[in-house]
Amino acid sequence: MSLKTIEARELHRRIAAGSAVLIDIREPDEHRRERIAGARLVPLSRFDEQHIAVAQGCAVVFHCKSGARTRGHAARLLGKGHDALILDGGIDAWKAAGLPIERDLKAPLELQRQVQITAGALALLGLILALAVSPWFLAVSAFVGAGLIFAGVTGFCPLARLLKAMPWNRVLTASAA
């Protein structure tokens, strides 16, 4: 099952005319750091729980970073019963077309990037320590590799859970601000 695509400039025109609603299916940490103005956040992780209300005759356009995630979940997105489209190339294509985006550079990096940086740094550190101190430090690199395999197979990443709990990733609520 596939969704039709729409180019960024055409979508921009349709949003301005009020004939399209843009739904961002990325996760909140991705949306917080960089987003298309006016896009509604409906993360894939909570997608089935949410209702998407749009005006009659309005197209629903889904987007992610590059379009791959959106295409991969086309069946779920079509299940919402709307005239559904995909922003061809995602937010990356929107930016490449020179269209405006909102950025919050103070927001932490996306959690997936934090995991990649941390896992890479730990694996490299294990190798350096193994070469400089003791070959037993290769266990650090092996542990990181095993953790990545576990995360890929099960869909559960303990490192991501740990990083998500870090102070820089906590979202302040209105009462805590």
C-alpha positions as CSV (number, residue, x, y, z in Angstrom):
1,M,0.0,0.0,0.0
2,S,1.4,3.4,-0.9
3,L,0.5,7.0,-0.5
4,K,0.7,9.6,-3.2
5,T,3.4,12.2,-2.8
6,I,3.3,16.0,-2.9
7,E,6.3,18.3,-3.6
8,A,7.3,20.8,-0.9
9,R,6.4,24.0,-2.9
10,E,3.0,22.6,-3.9
11,L,2.3,21.7,-0.2
12,H,3.4,25.2,0.9
13,R,0.8,26.6,-1.6
14,R,-1.9,24.3,-0.4
15,I,-1.3,25.0,3.3
16,A,-1.5,28.7,2.6
17,A,-4.7,28.2,0.7
18,G,-6.1,26.1,3.6
19,S,-6.6,23.0,1.6
20,A,-4.0,20.8,3.4
21,V,-3.0,20.0,6.9
22,L,0.5,18.9,7.7
23,I,1.1,16.1,10.2
24,D,4.6,15.5,11.6
25,I,5.0,11.8,12.5
26,R,8.5,12.2,14.0
27,E,9.1,11.9,17.7
28,P,8.7,15.0,20.0
29,D,12.5,15.4,20.4
30,E,12.9,15.7,16.6
31,H,10.0,18.0,16.3
32,R,11.1,20.2,19.2
33,R,14.5,20.9,17.6
34,E,13.3,21.5,14.0
35,R,9.8,21.7,12.5
36,I,7.7,23.1,9.7
37,A,5.6,26.0,11.1
38,G,2.0,24.9,11.7
39,A,2.7,21.2,11.4
40,R,0.8,19.1,14.0
41,L,2.8,16.6,15.9
42,V,1.4,13.1,15.9
43,P,4.3,10.8,16.6
44,L,4.3,7.3,15.1
45,S,4.8,5.9,18.5
46,R,1.4,7.2,19.6
47,F,-0.2,7.4,16.2
48,D,-3.0,4.8,16.6
49,E,-4.2,6.5,19.8
50,Q,-4.8,9.8,18.1
51,H,-7.6,11.2,16.0
52,I,-6.8,13.6,13.2
53,A,-9.5,16.1,12.7
54,V,-9.5,18.2,9.5
55,A,-11.9,20.3,7.6
56,Q,-14.0,18.8,4.9
57,G,-12.1,18.7,1.6
58,C,-8.7,19.2,3.3
59,A,-5.9,16.8,2.5
60,V,-3.8,15.3,5.3
61,V,-0.1,15.4,4.4
62,F,2.3,13.3,6.6
63,H,6.0,14.0,6.9
64,C,9.1,12.8,8.6
65,K,12.7,13.7,8.1
66,S,13.3,12.2,4.7
67,G,10.1,10.4,3.7
68,A,11.3,6.9,4.4
69,R,9.6,6.5,7.7
70,T,6.4,7.8,6.3
71,R,6.5,5.5,3.3
72,G,7.3,2.5,5.6
73,H,4.1,3.1,7.6
74,A,1.8,4.0,4.7
75,A,-0.8,1.4,5.7
76,R,-1.2,2.8,9.2
77,L,-1.5,6.4,7.8
78,L,-4.1,5.5,5.2
79,G,-6.1,3.9,7.9
80,K,-7.1,7.3,9.2
81,G,-9.6,7.6,6.4
82,H,-8.5,10.9,4.9
83,D,-7.2,12.0,1.5
84,A,-3.7,11.3,2.6
85,L,-0.4,12.3,1.0
86,I,3.3,12.2,1.8
87,L,5.6,15.2,1.7
88,D,8.1,13.9,-0.9
89,G,11.5,14.0,0.8
90,G,10.2,15.0,4.2
91,I,11.4,18.1,6.0
92,D,14.8,17.7,4.3
93,A,13.1,18.4,0.9
94,W,11.1,21.3,2.5
95,K,14.4,22.9,3.6
96,A,16.1,22.2,0.2
97,A,13.2,24.1,-1.5
98,G,14.1,27.1,0.6
99,L,10.9,27.0,2.6
100,P,10.7,28.3,6.1
101,I,11.2,26.1,9.2
102,E,11.3,26.8,12.9
103,R,14.4,25.8,14.8
104,D,15.2,25.6,18.5
105,L,18.9,25.1,18.6
106,K,18.8,25.1,22.4
107,A,16.7,21.9,22.3
108,P,18.9,18.8,22.8
109,L,19.9,16.7,19.8
110,E,17.4,14.0,18.7
111,L,17.6,11.0,21.0
112,Q,18.6,8.7,18.1
113,R,21.6,10.9,17.4
114,Q,22.5,10.9,21.1
115,V,22.5,7.1,21.1
116,Q,24.7,7.0,18.0
117,I,27.2,9.5,19.5
118,T,27.3,7.7,22.8
119,A,27.6,4.2,21.4
120,G,30.3,5.3,19.0
121,A,32.3,7.1,21.7
122,L,32.1,4.1,24.0
123,A,33.2,1.6,21.3
124,L,36.1,3.9,20.3
125,L,37.1,4.4,24.0
126,G,37.1,0.6,24.5
127,L,39.4,0.2,21.6
128,I,41.8,3.0,22.6
129,L,41.9,1.6,26.2
130,A,42.5,-1.9,24.9
131,L,45.4,-0.7,22.8
132,A,46.9,1.6,25.4
133,V,46.1,-0.2,28.7
134,S,44.8,-3.7,28.5
135,P,43.2,-5.9,25.9
136,W,40.4,-6.6,28.5
137,F,39.0,-3.2,27.6
138,L,37.8,-4.7,24.3
139,A,34.9,-5.9,26.5
140,V,33.6,-2.4,26.5
141,S,33.4,-2.4,22.7
142,A,31.9,-5.9,22.7
143,F,29.3,-4.8,25.3
144,V,28.3,-1.8,23.1
145,G,28.1,-3.9,20.0
146,A,25.9,-6.5,21.8
147,G,23.7,-3.7,23.1
148,L,23.2,-2.3,19.6
149,I,22.3,-5.8,18.3
150,F,19.9,-6.3,21.2
151,A,18.2,-2.9,20.4
152,G,17.9,-3.7,16.8
153,V,16.4,-7.1,17.4
154,T,14.0,-6.2,20.2
155,G,13.2,-2.6,19.4
156,F,14.1,-1.8,23.1
157,C,17.3,0.3,23.6
158,P,18.4,0.6,27.3
159,L,20.9,3.3,26.3
160,A,18.1,5.4,24.7
161,R,16.1,5.0,27.9
162,L,19.1,6.1,30.0
163,L,19.8,9.1,27.8
164,K,16.1,10.1,27.8
165,A,16.2,10.4,31.6
166,M,19.2,12.7,31.5
167,P,18.6,16.3,32.7
168,W,19.2,17.9,29.3
169,N,16.4,15.7,27.7
170,R,13.8,16.5,30.3
171,V,11.0,18.8,29.0
172,L,10.0,21.5,31.4
173,T,6.3,21.7,32.0
174,A,4.5,25.0,32.4
175,S,4.3,24.4,36.2
176,A,8.1,23.6,36.4
177,A,9.2,26.6,34.4
